[in-house]
Amino acid sequence: MNLKKFKLEKEFRKGCSIIIPTWNSQVVLQKCLDSILVAFPKNVPLELIIIDKSSTDNTKKIINNWVRRNKYNFIDIPTHIYTENGVLGKARLKGIEKSKYPTIFWLDSDIVLPKNYIEDLFAYTKKMKFKHSLDKISMIQGTMLSNNDLASKFWHNHDVDKKADDRKYTQISGVPTANLLTLKVSLKMNKKEKEMLSVLRTGEDSFLAIISTKNGYKHYMYPIYTDHLESEVIADEGDYKMLWFLCGYMSSGISKPMALWKLKWIERQGLRSFLATGNIRIFIYTINIYIKMLRACVKDERIINQKRLRSLKNW
């Protein structure tokens, strides 16, 4: 095994900014924050940057209590909370601008990291044989596994939620910003690119991957598993949590065409999963999502305006 540190690892040892976008995340945030303490090495400088969309629940209270508890236990992770009520791309951009360390770890509030996650990512990278220098790698991450059985089966054909035991590694282009370590320098953008990122409601992870690729870097996903707390989120937001994917495509000029494209994608994924498993619940689940998303695409202004509903029963 090549034990020599490569660029991403060298820069990480100098410090890492952990960025978490939040929006009424109280049902999952505590587990997410606690997992940071076991996933990251103790001897690396860290900072936590929360980009919050004016949460009205206990999100900020949970963060502040977590910081106080850490200080009581002599764990000092400087934590900063910023408010950003714009789209997700704008939140990502603010996180980059506010970060002070040479590496960034993107973490979604409904992800729980395993013990020694970062060191395992480095070890996995160094044991692989690539056709390029390890210094070309700017983004590495593990695979998300849903803790909701039905959702997991629904996403079986999607790389970010599928076991990868049969593969050593996967090179990916659209990098999910849920459990991702990246070189900050690889995200260098010009003014036009920043403007493009700042209006993206979703797909901002793919956009960041495109930027990194344009800057000459590679991205990899490994079979090191993080827990995606979908059961908790679905229980809190209603049975049709998948509907919120539509919100991201309701931006001016391309809303209905993009939403209709998403409908086709949902249909393909759901029906493939149904054919592969024979589970009628997946078929019913897919049809329900399809109908609700089509309804939202055609006439429901509350989805277009991204107003969060507790349940579709409130429509």
C-alpha positions in Angstrom: 0.0 0.0 0.0 1.2 3.5 -0.9 1.3 5.2 2.5 2.5 8.5 1.1 0.0 11.3 1.6 -1.7 12.7 -1.5 -2.8 16.3 -2.1 -6.3 16.0 -0.7 -5.0 14.2 2.5 -2.1 16.7 2.9 -4.5 19.6 2.7 -7.0 18.0 5.0 -4.4 17.6 7.8 -4.1 21.4 7.7 -7.7 21.8 8.5 -11.3 21.1 7.3 -14.5 23.2 7.2 -17.6 21.1 7.7 -20.6 22.7 6.1 -24.1 21.6 6.9 -27.2 23.2 5.3 -30.2 23.1 7.7 -33.9 23.8 7.5 -36.1 22.6 10.4 -33.7 19.6 10.8 -34.4 18.8 14.5 -35.4 15.2 14.0 -32.1 14.2 12.5 -29.5 16.9 13.4 -28.4 15.5 16.8 -27.3 12.2 15.4 -25.6 13.9 12.5 -23.6 16.2 14.7 -22.6 13.5 17.1 -21.3 11.4 14.2 -18.8 14.1 13.4 -17.0 13.4 16.7 -16.2 9.8 15.8 -15.8 10.2 12.0 -13.0 12.8 12.0 -9.5 12.4 13.4 -8.9 14.3 16.7 -5.7 16.0 15.6 -7.0 17.9 12.6 -8.3 21.5 13.0 -12.0 21.7 12.3 -14.7 24.3 12.0 -18.4 23.7 11.6 -20.4 26.1 9.4 -24.2 25.9 9.5 -26.1 27.5 6.7 -29.6 27.7 8.0 -32.8 28.6 6.1 -34.5 30.4 9.0 -35.5 27.2 10.8 -38.5 27.6 13.1 -38.0 24.4 15.1 -35.2 23.5 17.6 -32.5 23.3 15.0 -30.4 26.2 16.4 -31.0 25.1 20.0 -29.6 21.6 19.2 -26.5 23.1 17.6 -25.9 25.4 20.6 -26.4 22.6 23.1 -24.0 20.4 21.1 -21.3 23.1 21.2 -21.7 23.6 24.9 -21.5 19.9 25.6 -18.4 19.7 23.5 -16.7 22.5 25.4 -17.6 20.8 28.7 -15.8 17.7 27.4 -12.8 19.8 26.2 -13.7 19.5 22.5 -13.3 22.8 20.7 -14.9 22.9 17.3 -15.6 26.5 16.4 -19.1 26.7 15.1 -20.7 29.4 13.0 -24.4 29.7 12.1 -25.3 31.8 9.0 -28.8 32.5 7.7 -29.4 32.0 4.0 -33.0 32.1 2.8 -32.2 31.7 -0.8 -31.9 28.5 -2.9 -29.6 25.6 -2.0 -26.9 26.6 -4.5 -26.7 30.0 -2.8 -26.3 28.2 0.6 -23.4 26.1 -0.9 -21.8 29.3 -2.2 -22.0 31.0 1.2 -20.5 27.9 2.8 -17.5 28.0 0.5 -17.0 31.8 1.0 -17.2 31.5 4.8 -14.9 28.5 5.1 -11.3 29.1 6.2 -9.6 25.8 5.7 -8.1 24.2 2.5 -10.6 21.3 2.5 -14.4 21.3 2.8 -16.6 18.5 4.0 -20.2 18.7 2.8 -22.6 17.0 5.2 -26.3 16.8 5.0 -28.2 17.0 8.3 -29.9 13.6 7.7 -26.6 11.7 7.3 -24.9 9.8 10.1 -21.2 9.1 9.5 -19.5 5.9 10.7 -16.5 5.7 13.0 -13.2 6.6 11.4 -15.0 7.6 8.2 -12.4 10.1 6.9 -9.4 7.8 7.6 -11.1 4.9 5.9 -11.7 7.1 2.8 -8.0 8.0 2.7 -7.0 4.3 3.2 -9.3 3.2 0.4 -8.0 5.8 -2.0 -4.3 4.8 -1.4 -4.9 1.1 -1.9 -6.5 1.5 -5.3 -4.6 1.6 -8.6 -5.6 4.6 -10.7 -4.4 5.5 -14.2 -3.6 9.0 -12.9 -1.8 10.6 -10.0 -3.6 10.5 -6.6 -3.1 14.3 -6.6 -5.7 14.5 -9.3 -8.4 13.3 -6.9 -10.3 16.2 -5.3 -13.5 14.6 -4.1 -14.0 11.3 -2.2 -17.0 10.0 -0.5 -18.8 6.9 0.8 -22.2 5.4 -0.3 -25.4 6.5 1.4 -27.7 3.7 2.6 -31.3 4.6 3.5 -32.6 3.3 6.8 -36.1 3.1 5.2 -36.6 -0.2 3.5 -39.1 1.0 0.9 -37.1 4.1 0.0 -33.9 1.9 -0.2 -35.6 -0.4 -2.7 -37.0 2.5 -4.6 -33.5 4.0 -5.0 -31.9 0.6 -5.7 -30.9 1.7 -9.3 -29.4 5.0 -8.1 -25.7 5.0 -7.2 -25.9 7.1 -4.1 -28.2 4.6 -2.4 -27.0 1.2 -3.5 -24.6 -1.3 -2.0 -21.3 -1.5 -3.9 -19.8 -4.7 -2.7 -19.2 -5.9 -6.2 -17.1 -3.0 -7.2 -13.8 -1.7 -5.9 -14.6 2.0 -6.6 -16.7 4.1 -8.8 -15.7 7.2 -10.7 -18.7 9.6 -10.7 -19.5 12.9 -12.3 -22.5 14.2 -10.3 -21.2 14.1 -6.8 -23.9 14.2 -4.0 -23.0 16.8 -1.5 -24.1 14.7 1.5 -21.0 13.0 2.8 -18.2 14.5 0.6 -14.7 15.6 1.3 -13.3 18.0 -1.3 -10.4 20.3 -2.0 -11.4 23.9 -1.7 -9.1 24.9 -4.6 -10.9 22.5 -6.9 -14.1 24.6 -6.5 -12.5 27.8 -7.8 -15.2 29.6 -9.8 -15.3 32.8 -11.9 -18.1 35.4 -11.5 -20.4 33.9 -14.0 -20.1 30.4 -12.5 -20.9 31.8 -9.0 -24.0 33.4 -10.4 -25.0 30.2 -12.0 -24.5 28.3 -8.7 -26.4 30.9 -6.7 -29.7 30.2 -8.6 -29.7 26.4 -8.4 -32.4 25.0 -6.2 -31.1 21.5 -6.8 -28.4 19.8 -8.9 -25.9 22.1 -7.2 -23.9 19.0 -6.3 -23.5 18.1 -10.0 -22.6 21.7 -10.8 -19.8 21.6 -8.2 -18.6 18.4 -9.7 -18.5 19.9 -13.1 -16.5 22.9 -11.8 -14.0 20.5 -10.1 -13.7 18.5 -13.3 -13.2 21.6 -15.4 -10.3 22.5 -13.0 -8.7 19.1 -13.8 -9.7 16.9 -10.9 -11.3 13.4 -10.4 -14.1 12.3 -8.1 -14.7 8.8 -6.5 -17.3 7.0 -4.5 -16.3 4.0 -2.3 -18.3 1.2 -0.6 -17.9 2.8 2.8 -21.4 3.3 4.1 -23.1 6.3 5.7 -26.6 6.1 7.1 -29.3 8.2 5.4 -32.0 8.9 8.0 -34.9 8.8 5.6 -37.3 7.1 8.0 -37.1 10.0 10.4 -37.5 12.6 7.7 -40.4 10.9 6.0 -42.1 10.5 9.4 -41.7 14.2 10.0 -42.6 15.5 6.6 -45.2 13.1 5.4 -45.3 9.9 3.4 -44.4 11.5 0.1 -41.0 13.1 1.0 -39.9 12.3 -2.6 -42.1 15.2 -3.7 -39.6 17.7 -2.6 -37.3 16.8 -5.5 -39.7 18.7 -7.6 -39.1 22.0 -5.7 -35.6 22.2 -7.0 -36.7 22.3 -10.6 -39.3 25.0 -10.1 -37.0 27.9 -11.0 -37.9 30.6 -13.5 -37.8 29.8 -17.2 -37.3 26.0 -17.0 -39.7 25.0 -14.3 -42.3 22.8 -16.1 -39.9 21.2 -18.6 -37.5 20.3 -15.8 -40.2 19.0 -13.6 -41.6 16.9 -16.4 -38.1 15.5 -17.0 -38.0 14.6 -13.3 -41.3 12.8 -13.6 -39.9 10.7 -16.3 -36.9 9.9 -14.1 -39.1 9.0 -11.1 -41.2 6.7 -13.4 -38.1 5.0 -14.8 -36.5 4.4 -11.4 -39.6 3.3 -9.7 -40.8 0.9 -12.4 -37.3 -0.6 -12.7 -37.2 -1.3 -9.0 -40.7 -2.8 -9.2 -39.7 -5.2 -12.1 -36.5 -6.2 -10.2 -38.2 -6.9 -6.9 -41.8 -7.7 -7.8 -42.9 -5.6 -4.8 -46.3 -4.1 -5.6 -45.8 -1.5 -2.9 -43.0 0.0 -4.9 -45.3 0.2 -7.9 -48.0 1.9 -5.9 -45.5 4.2 -4.2 -44.1 5.3 -7.6 -47.6 6.0 -9.1 -48.6 8.0 -6.0 -45.4 10.2 -6.3 -46.0 10.5 -10.0 -49.6 11.8 -9.6 -48.7 14.2 -6.8 -45.7 15.6 -8.7 -47.7 16.0 -11.9 -50.4 17.8 -9.9 -47.8 20.2 -8.4 -46.2 20.8 -11.7 -49.5 21.8 -13.3 -51.2 23.9 -10.8 -50.0 24.0 -7.2 -48.2 27.3 -6.4 -47.2 26.2 -2.9 -44.8 23.7 -4.2 -43.5 26.2 -6.8 -42.8 28.6 -4.0 -41.1 25.9 -2.0 -43.4 26.2 1.1 -42.8 23.2 3.2 -46.0 21.2 4.0 -46.2 18.8 6.9 -48.2 16.4 4.8 -49.8 16.2 1.4 -53.1 15.9 3.2 -52.9 19.6 3.8 -53.2 20.4 0.1 
